[in-house]
Each structure stands twice: as structure tokens, then as C-alpha cells.
């Protein structure tokens, strides 16, 4: 009896390396975080709206091309909503808590003025609002929104569970808490999407505030159930146990970490304030760093961990991290362009320019969209194969 043959599917869900194409894999999470934090550092240097909009475009391109199908990879849209909210709140506060306008400003409208006491001098509630004031507030809010979107891109692209593996043993419990906290927002996004999809299947037609109760209650119930399951799973795996560390070793570790943090704070203060003694600068920071490293090494001895399939750090990781760091260095160096172009003035009101070197630096960060390996596609659902015997039956 003839029979049908089914082609073997790759077990890992990865596409074969044909014609020199790269195999899909997940990039090291630290590489994504270095790239995102370096880009956020570059954003903090500029107030040019054209450059900030270019950063948002670069973030959108990289996230779209290199995000996976994991739950935390679906929340970048909500970070964009948060960014718009930040800009709107910044503009609203600037309009309400106005500081007056100059004769050269372009008057738009006037809000009712509320008298304030003498000790509240310098800030007035209401009054005339100018175009220059709103544009200044919008650009300030846009810079903060870009920094939030950089963090959102790192949360979207990096796997928080895989990032937990690289932490020192002494920070394992802290890393677990941070990982759980970072995973809350993506899980809530997934819960909201699942509840909304269930409401559509049940022909729920209420929208707006009427639908809020039908969404919030199931989402909170799902979050509580996830928390209980997570707590039970962590307890069964021994998280929070004291281990074999003695009281003396824990005290020594705590003292080293406390002294090390004090040294780092004193060193940072000494570097920022030129009037302090010389030993409060780099020497204090170096001693503090050595004490922190010693505390981490001593505290890590009581935690024994094994890693299953550790994440490799290969050429794509170096390329992505290097693209972000080089972008930040180009904007911090102030070489090849006028520093005033990064923070254009709105007095007089004019269209901002697009400097060449900062634009190249931001586009360089966008090369992470093709320097990183492509993400693994989702596992396809293979339909069951029918044989001639089954058809005859």
C-alpha cells in the first residue's frame, strides 16, 4: 500500500544556514542593554527635536526587526504610549505653571490667572501662554520620552530571565527580585491582550470606561495567580535560603559592601567637586570599587549555581554593543560639529538644523538592526498527515 513521506522538520525551529545566511539565535541580553543605555546616554546630550525623532525611528526599526515572540517583546507600543503621555504632561505643566512671556514671544492663548503667595514667587498659575514656551516644554518632554523608549527597547529585545545568569552569586537574590519586577509590565500587557481577546470572542461591546471593570478585574486576578505560582516555584527551588554561609561571613560581606559603596559615593563627590581634597577623587573610588569586588567575591562563595546552555558572547554581541557605545562617544566628544546644534535655541524661533556627525552617530546605532542575528521564528504548527487508510475509513 503506498504511503506518504513527511519531511523532517528542524527540532529547534531554526532555519538552516543556506547560502551563507546566519542561523537565527537570541542575542546576549547584556549586549542589548549596553546598546540601549549607550543610546540613552547619547539622547541625554541633545535637545534637538530632529535628532530625537531620529532616535525614535531607529528604536522602532531595531525593535521591529529583532524582537522575538516572547511576552515581554510585545510591550514596546505601550512604551510609546507612555512617551506620548510624558510629552503631554510636560506641555500641560508648562502651560499651567507659566513663568510669563517676553515681548518677542508668539502669544497663543491665556489661562485664568490664580494669585499665589509671596513665598511662592517666581511661579504663577495660569496667565498668557506662548508658542516658545510650549515648544520648549515639548522638546524637554521628548528627550525624556526617548530615554524611556531606550529602556523600553532593552526590555523588549533582551530576555530578562537569561540576563539573570550573568549576575554574581552574591547578587543572585537581588537579581531575581529585579527580574521579577522587570517582567511585571510585559506580563500585564499579555494579560490585557488576552482579556481583550476573550471579550471580543464573547461579543463584549462595551467600550471606554464601561469596559474598564470587565478588563481590570480579570487582569488583577490573573496577576495574583501568576504571583502565587511564581512564589511557589521559587520556594520549591530554594530561593531565599541562607545556604551554608556563617554569620561571620555574612557580616564581613555586608561590611565590605557598605564600605565599598561609601567609597564610590565619596569618589564620585570628589570628582564632581574640585574644592575637595585629592584623595576623595579617584583614590576613594578605586578603593570603593575594590571593596565592592571583594564583597561580591566573598558573598558569591555561598551560592552554587549551574548554567544550562550559557549564552555565547560572539562577534554580533561585540558589534551591537560597540555600535551603541560608539554612538554615545561621538555625541559626547563634541568633535566635527558645533555643540550648539545639539541644543538649538528657540529665541528667535527658527527651524532646527540636522548636524551631520550626530546624525551619523544615531544611524550607526541603528545598524544593530542587521548586525544582530535574526530571531528564531515561532515553532510552526504541523497539521496531522492523513494516509490512504485513514481516508478509506
N, C-alpha and C positions, 0 to 999 in steps of 0.2 A: 504494500500500500504506500503510495507516495506520501511524503511528509515534507513539511516546511521547515526551513532553517532560519533561525533568528540570529542576526549579527550580534556579536558580543559588544556590550556597552562598557565603557571605562568605568571602573568601580568608583573612582574618586570624583567623577563628574567633570574632569578637566578635559579640555580639547587637546588632541595630540599636537605635537610640535612638528608642523608640516611647513616646509618652505622657509625655515629659519624663524618662524614665529615663536614668541615667548610663551612658555607654559603659564597658564593662569595660576596665581597664588596670592595669598594675603601678605601685604607689605608689613614689615615690622611696625608695631604701633608707635614706638619711640620716634621713628623717622617721621611719621605724620605729625606728632606733637612738636618735634623740633621745627618742622616746616611751618606749622600754624603759628607757633609762638614767635618765630622769627618774622613772619609776615605781620603779626600783630605789633611787634616792635617797630617795624617799618611804618605801619599805619600811624603809630603814635607820634611820628616825626612830622607829619604833614596835616594841613588843614585845607588842602586844595580839593574842591569837590570833584573835579575831573579825575584826579588820581584816586580818590576814594571810591568813586563809581567804577573805575577800572579794577580796583581790588575786589569789589563785589562781583564783577563779571568773571574775574579769574577764579574766585572761590566757587562760583556756580559751575564753571566749566570743569574744574577738577573734581568737585563732588559728583557731578553728573556722570563723568566718565569712569570714575574709580570707586564708587561706593558699591557695597555688596547688597545682598538681600536680607541682611540681619535686621532685627527690630530697631537697633539704635541707628541704622543707616537711613531711616525714613524721617528723621526729625529735622532736617535742615530747613525745610519750608517753615516750620514753626519758629526757628531762629530768625528767619527773615521777617516773620510777623512781629517778633519781639523787637527786632531792629527798627521797624516802622513805628512801633509804639514808643520806643525811646526817642526817636526824632520828633514825633508829635508832642510828647510830654515836654521835651526841651523847648520847642517853639511856644507851647502854651504857657509855660512858666515865664518865658521871656516876655510874652505879651502881657501877662497879668502883673508880674513883678517888674514893671518897667523902671528904667532909670532916666527917663526923659529923652528928648530928641534934640538934635542940633539944627540950626537953620539950614544946613546943607542936606539934611535927610529928606527922603521922599515920604511924605505923610500918607498913610493908608486909611486909618480909622482911629477912633478914640473910644476908650472904655470908661465907664463911670469911675471917677476918682474917689478913693476912700482915704480919709485923713489918717495919718499914723502919728504916734507919739514922738517926742523929741529924741528919745533914746533909740528909736528905730530909723535914725536919719540915714540918708544915702539910698534908701529903697522906698519906692512908693507903689501903692496898689492901684492899678488902673492908670488911666491917662492916655495920652497920644501914643500910637504905635507906628513905627516907621518900617519901611521896606528893608533898610540896612540892618535893623535890629533882628528882624525875623530871619534874614539870610545868615547873619552871624550865628544865631541860635541853631539854625538848620545844619550848618556846616559842623558846628561843635557836636551836635547830636549824631550826625552822620559818621564822624570819626569814632565815637563810642560804639555806634551800631556796627561799624566794620570790625572793630576789635571783638565784639560779641559774636559776629559771624565767623571770625577766625577760630574762636574757641568752639563754636558750633560745628565747623568743618572738621576739626580734630575729633570731636565726639562722634561725628558721622562716619569718618573714614577709619579711625583706629578702633580696634576691638578692645574694650576695657578689661575684659577677662584675661586676654593674652598679655596686656600690659602689666598685670599683677605679677607675672612670673619673674620680671627683672628686678623687682624691689629687693633690697637686702632683707635678710632674715629678721633683723630687729624691727623692721617696719612692716612686717607681714600683716599683723593685725590692723595697723593703720591703713595699709593698702587695701585690705578687704573692705574696711568702712568707706574709704574713698571710692572704691569700685562700685559698691552698692549705691552710694549717693549719686554717682555719675549715671548709673543705669536707671535711676528713678524716672527721669524725664522721658527717655525713649520708651520705657515700659508703659508710662501713662499715655504716650502718643499711640502706642499699639492698642491699648485698651479702648481709647476713644474711637479709633478707627473700627475696632471690632464691634463695639456697641452701636455705632452709627450704621454699620453694615447690617447688623441684626435688626435694627429698627426699620431699615428700608425693606428687608425681607418680610417683615411683619406689617408692611404698609402703614408705618407710622408717618403721619402727615403733619404733625405739629412741628413748627419751626420757631426759631428765636428763643425768647425767654420761656415759652411754654414747653419747649423740648429740653430745657436745662435740667429739670428734675429727672426726666427719664434717662438722661445721659450721666449726670453726676453720681447718682446713687449706684448704678451698676459699676461705674468706674472705681468708686471708692471701695465697693465690696470686692472687686477683683484685685485692687491694690492690697487690701488687707489679707486676702487669701494668698497672694504671692509673698507677702512679708512673712506669714506664718510658715509657708513651705520653705522659704529661704532660711528662716531661723532654725527649723527642724533639720534641714540638710546640713547647715553649718555646724550645728551641735553634734550631729552624728559623725561628722568628720573631724571633730576635735578642735574646732576654732575656739579661742578664748581660754585654752588650757594653759596653765603656768609652766608645764614641762618639767624638766629636771633642774632648772636654774635655782640656785640657792638665794636666800635673802640677801646675802652679802654681794653676790654678783649683780643682782637687780639694783641694789643701792649704788654700786660703783658705776653701773651703766647709766643710771639716771643722773648721777653727779657729773659724769663726763659729758653727757648730752646737754645738761643745763649750763655748765661752764663753757662748752663749745658754742652754744647759741649766744651766750653773753659776749663771748669774744667776737663772734661775727657781727653782732649789733654794734659793739664798740668800734670795730674796724670800719664798718660802713659809716658810722657817725664821724670818725676821724678822717675818712676820705672826702666826705661832703663838707666838712668844716675845716677851713685852712688855719684857724686860730688854735686848734687843739694841738697837744704835744705830738711829736713824730711817732711815738710808739703806739698811739691809738689808731694809726692808719693800717698800712699793710702788715706790720708785725702782729697786731692784735687779730686781724682777720686770718692770717696764716695759722696762728696758734689756735684760734677757734675752730678752723677747719680740721686741723689735726686732732683736736679733742673730739669733734663730732665723728670723724672717721674711726677713731679708737672706740668710741661708744657703740657705733654701729657694728664694728667687728666683734666686740665683746658680747653685745646683745644677740648677735646672729648665731653664736655658738649653741644656744639653747634651742634653736629651731632647725629641724632637719626636714628638708623638702626635696622632693624629686620632681623632675620636669619631664613630661611626656611630649616628645616631638618638639624640642625647643625651636623657637623662631630663628631662622638664619639672618645674619646681617651681611648682605652681599652688595654688589655694585648698585642695584636700584635704590637700596636704602641710603647709600652714600650720596647718590645723585639727587634724590628728593630732599634730603636734609641739607645738602650743600646748596641747592637752588634757593631754599628759603633763607639760609644764613647769608649767602652772597647778596641776596636782595636787601636784607637789613643792613649789611655793611655798606652797600652803595648809597643808601639813603642817609646813613649816619656819617659817612665820610665827608659830605659836602664838597665833592670834587667833580668838576666838569659841568657845574650848573650853579646858578645863583640861588643861595639859600632862601631868599625872599620869595622865590617861586613856589616853595613848598607851603608857605603860609601867606597867600595873597591878601592884601588889604581890600576892604570894601569901601574905603574912603579915599578917593572918589569911587563910586560904583562903576565897575568895569568887568568885562568877561575875563575869567582867569586863563592863564596860559598853561600849556601842557609841556613841561620840560622834558627834554629827550632822555637824559640819563635816568631820572626816576621812573619814567615810563618803561624804559628798557628793564629796569630792575624789577618792576612789578610783573612785566611779561615773562621775565626769567623765572619768577616764582610759579607762573602758570605752566611752565614746562613739566612740572610734576604730573600733569595730566597724562603725558605719554611716556615719561621716564619711569613711572611706577608700572609694575606688571599689571595686566588686566585682571579684574576679579574673576573668581571662579563662577561659572554660570550655575543657576539652580539645577538640582537634580531633575531631569525630565521624568515625567510620569509615562512609563511604557505601557500601552494597553495590552491586555492579555491576548495572546495569539490563538486563533481558532484553527483547529485541524479539520481534516475532511471527516473524520469520525464524529467529531462534535457537531459539524454541520448536518451530517446524515441523521444524527439523533434528534 
